[in-house]
Amino acid sequence: GCYQGYDLNSLKVCTKSAIQSITDLLCAEWVGKVCTKCSPGSFFGSQGRCTQIDASCKAANPLNGQCLGCYDGYKLD
């Protein structure tokens, strides 16, 4: 067996696990190496990566991150 974060490949060599090398931390659901669902408060931004929605935004379009409503003390520009 290999240490955690490593997988045994076909040549019987431990290599870094595919999941460990993924850097999209805001992704909630993976199918293989492809993110299929972003975490709450994020959306699919450029290059298909999950992008954080503005923190002052109370409600946003999950498809493009466009702010639809703000928390008290903030207004849409």
C-alpha positions in Angstrom: 0.0 0.0 0.0 0.9 3.7 -0.3 0.8 6.5 2.2 -2.4 8.6 2.4 -2.8 10.9 -0.6 -1.0 8.5 -3.0 -2.3 5.7 -5.2 -0.5 2.7 -6.6 -0.3 2.9 -10.4 -0.1 0.1 -13.0 3.7 0.1 -12.7 3.4 -0.6 -8.9 4.7 2.8 -8.1 3.1 5.2 -5.6 2.0 8.4 -7.3 0.2 11.5 -5.9 -3.5 10.8 -5.8 -5.6 12.7 -8.5 -7.9 14.1 -5.8 -4.9 15.4 -3.8 -3.7 17.4 -6.8 -7.0 19.1 -7.4 -6.9 22.7 -6.4 -10.5 23.8 -6.7 -11.3 24.0 -3.0 -14.8 25.5 -3.5 -16.0 22.5 -5.4 -18.7 20.5 -3.6 -19.0 17.5 -5.9 -16.5 15.7 -8.2 -17.0 13.2 -11.0 -13.5 12.0 -11.6 -11.3 15.1 -12.0 -14.3 17.3 -13.1 -16.2 19.5 -10.7 -19.9 19.2 -11.2 -21.2 21.3 -8.3 -19.9 24.3 -6.5 -20.2 24.9 -2.7 -22.9 27.2 -1.4 -21.7 30.8 -1.9 -19.8 30.1 -5.1 -20.4 29.6 -8.8 -18.7 28.3 -11.9 -16.4 31.2 -12.9 -13.7 31.4 -15.5 -12.1 28.2 -16.7 -14.9 26.2 -15.1 -13.5 26.7 -11.6 -15.7 27.5 -8.6 -15.5 31.2 -7.7 -16.5 32.9 -4.4 -19.6 35.1 -4.6 -19.1 38.6 -3.1 -19.4 38.4 0.7 -21.8 41.4 0.9 -24.2 39.7 -1.5 -27.2 38.1 0.2 -28.6 36.3 -2.9 -26.8 35.6 -6.2 -27.5 33.8 -9.4 -25.7 30.4 -9.0 -25.1 30.3 -12.8 -23.0 33.5 -13.1 -22.5 34.9 -9.6 -24.5 38.1 -10.4 -25.7 39.6 -7.1 -29.5 39.7 -6.8 -29.8 41.2 -3.4 -27.6 42.6 -0.6 -27.3 42.4 3.1 -28.5 45.4 5.2 -26.1 48.3 4.9 -25.2 47.4 1.3 -26.8 48.3 -2.1 -26.3 47.1 -5.6 -24.1 49.3 -7.8 
